[in-house]
Amino acid sequence: MIPAPDRTPLDRDFFDRPVLEVAPELLGRTLVRTTPEGPIELRITEVEAYAGEADPGSHAYRGRTERNASMFGPPGHAYVYFIYGMWFSLNLVCGPEGTASGVLLRGGEVIRGADLARKHRPKARADRELAQGPARLATALDIDRSLNGTDVCAGPGAPLRILAGHPVPRPRIRSGPRTGVGGDGAAHPWRFWADGDPTVSPYRAHVPRNRGQKAEQGMEQRTEKTPRTSRA
């Protein structure tokens, strides 16, 4: 008989560590999203680590901005960003306050509230696709920029919490290059996933954008303050 997932909340000390320690240890944990319609719970199966100003692939590589301020702490908070003028992504801030590092939640299995997740993701062909990829995960759990800076260690009733769950055993954890990261950060093997889990997203290498696409992306990012929720 498989025991029920451990519902002990992860405390701030769990997140107040180097990001490359925290990231693989988040696999198998339970993300609880409390919405006005009811709770949605997710077993985390895929993550990516970003090491701030030491990491060319990180939003904080060139320092602190209004957009990335949440990455600089305190640990145990959410960093939610808007990308391509369409999607949101959820990160969990790690390390001591004043540094910038975080773990991007890339994929997971909805284990409670699947009916609500399906309402948010009506185009999902199967439940394993509900949160397969960071944009799908955020959409399925109704996560947007209003949750940026949320304290995930705040306790019952908080909109986002992380519970102990069932940590993935080390022999089942795989690592490799991060999806879609180019330049000097492309080779970092900082993507971690549960081996063989059907909710893990397929790896995609970085594809350089042409100048027109870059200009369009920059325009989209400048409109971030008035985001629109989208359905993946």
Disulfide bonds with the S-S distance in Angstrom:
none
